[in-house]
């Protein structure tokens, strides 16, 4: 399992548009990819799961991937976070 913690810097936090992009990217990988915030972990391939976390600006979240392509999956997800100016 690999994981990385990022700080959400987007003014509106994690809302529907960037969440959709994250789900689409996660769906490209066979690994199980999760997003953890405030003690709760959800499947990153589930838009409803992500939205249920209500992640605000300034939150620290952890992305984790486990599976045969976990390193590539996590790198791609972190790239999406940076490219969407969602966090750092």
C-alpha positions in Angstrom: 0.0 0.0 0.0 1.2 3.5 -0.8 -0.3 6.7 0.4 0.2 10.4 0.3 -1.3 13.3 2.4 -2.2 16.6 0.7 -3.7 19.8 1.9 -6.8 21.0 0.0 -6.1 24.5 -1.2 -9.1 25.0 -3.5 -11.3 27.8 -2.2 -14.5 25.7 -2.4 -12.8 22.5 -1.1 -13.5 19.3 -2.9 -16.7 19.9 -4.8 -18.5 18.1 -7.7 -16.3 19.1 -10.6 -12.9 18.0 -9.2 -14.4 15.0 -7.5 -15.7 13.8 -10.9 -12.2 14.2 -12.4 -10.8 12.2 -9.5 -13.3 9.4 -9.9 -12.6 9.2 -13.7 -8.9 9.0 -13.1 -9.2 6.4 -10.3 -11.4 4.3 -12.6 -8.4 3.8 -15.0 -6.6 1.6 -12.4 -7.3 -1.8 -11.0 -5.9 -0.9 -7.5 -8.2 -0.1 -4.7 -7.9 3.7 -4.2 -9.3 5.4 -1.1 -9.6 9.0 0.2 -9.5 9.5 3.9 -10.6 12.6 5.7 -11.5 13.2 9.4 -11.3 9.5 10.3 -13.5 8.4 7.5 -12.3 6.5 4.4 -14.2 6.2 1.1 -13.6 4.5 -2.3 -12.2 7.1 -4.7 -14.1 5.5 -7.5 -17.4 6.6 -5.9 -18.5 10.2 -6.5 -21.1 9.9 -3.7 -18.5 8.6 -1.3 -16.2 11.6 -2.0 -19.0 14.1 -1.8 -20.2 12.6 1.5 -16.9 13.7 3.2 -17.7 17.4 2.7 -14.0 18.3 2.4 -13.4 22.0 3.0 -10.5 24.3 2.1 -7.5 23.7 4.3 -8.3 20.1 5.1 -5.6 17.5 5.2 -6.6 14.4 3.2 -4.8 11.1 2.5 -5.0 9.2 -0.7 -4.1 5.5 -0.5 -3.7 2.9 -3.2 -3.3 -0.9 -2.9 -2.9 -3.3 -5.8 -0.8 -4.2 -8.7 -0.7 -0.7 -10.2 -0.8 1.2 -6.9 2.2 3.4 -7.4 1.1 4.5 -10.9 -2.4 5.1 -9.6 -1.4 7.2 -6.7 1.0 9.3 -8.8 -1.9 9.9 -11.3 -4.3 10.9 -8.6 -1.8 13.3 -7.0 -1.2 14.8 -10.5 -4.9 15.4 -10.9 -5.0 17.1 -7.5 -2.2 19.5 -8.6 -3.5 20.0 -12.1 -7.0 20.8 -10.9 -5.5 23.2 -8.4 -7.3 21.2 -5.7 -4.4 20.9 -3.3 -0.7 20.5 -2.8 
